[in-house]
Amino acid sequence: MKILLTGHNGQVGWELARLLPSLGELRSTAREDLDLANADAVRQLVRAARPQLIVNAAAYTAVDRAEAEPELAMRVNGVAPGVMAEEAKRLGALLVHYSTDYIFDGTKSGAYVEDDAPAPLNAYGRTKLAGERAIRESGCRHLILRTSWVYGARGKNFYLTIAAKAARGEALRVVDDQRGVPTTSGFLADKALALIKKKASGVLHLVPAGETTWFGFAHEIVQLKGSASEVRPIRSGEFPAAARRPANSVLDNSRASALLGAPMPDWRELLWTL
């Protein structure tokens, strides 16, 4: 099987690049190889590669900057996945695509299930929702994996930022009124591969078990690092940001768990084994 992976230098893409060769012949691209904002370049790449499986791990992920660059974010997150989907439909290929918890507005009291109505609060969420819709409307075979609070040992992410500050013993002030599920990049790659093997399709929420706040996540990281850094909870209004975030973006993973035949590991377990 021929496989095309986009974003192989990203957090999730790097993990996928290690696992996907077990399924077939892998061709992967990074940002310097493919400008996702260029729809023609995306189309040409897929037509040249002629894959049976496309895994799109690339995205515009700068949530706050997207407020100032909504058109660029839309080209990358909304238009490019649609082009991949059109080409996947033409080839009869499967498209695996990662989406986000930020398509929801956070007003639900419990965890969001796949069928809940989206209502994004920010430009990033709107562009990711546009990508989902373009994929579904194309009629291609697809697997859309919504996830949240992605982190790992590579790249730029909340975990690495807090770990670096903790190593210096810095005092930390962290938002405690936004709830979600921290998710490791390795988990996302491993479970995606398992779901592909199960021939899963449609939209699935792919996160570990449990939930926390950014404050709770930071506190756990500080404990993991054995740091004496003080972690103080604050409200979102005390940490100004260009983009609004949902107060609750916890995703229910029961559908994915049922398909895989086992419960997901707790997010703390994954953190402590990183």
Helices and strands as residue ranges (DSSP letters): E 2-6, H 11-19, G 20-22, E 25-29, H 39-49, E 53-56, G 65-67, H 70-74, I 75-79, H 80-91, E 94-100, G 101-103, H 123-138, E 141-147, E 150-151, H 158-167, E 172-175, E 179-180, E 183-184, H 185-197, E 202-205, E 212-213, H 214-224, E 231-234, G 236-238, H 254-260, H 267-272
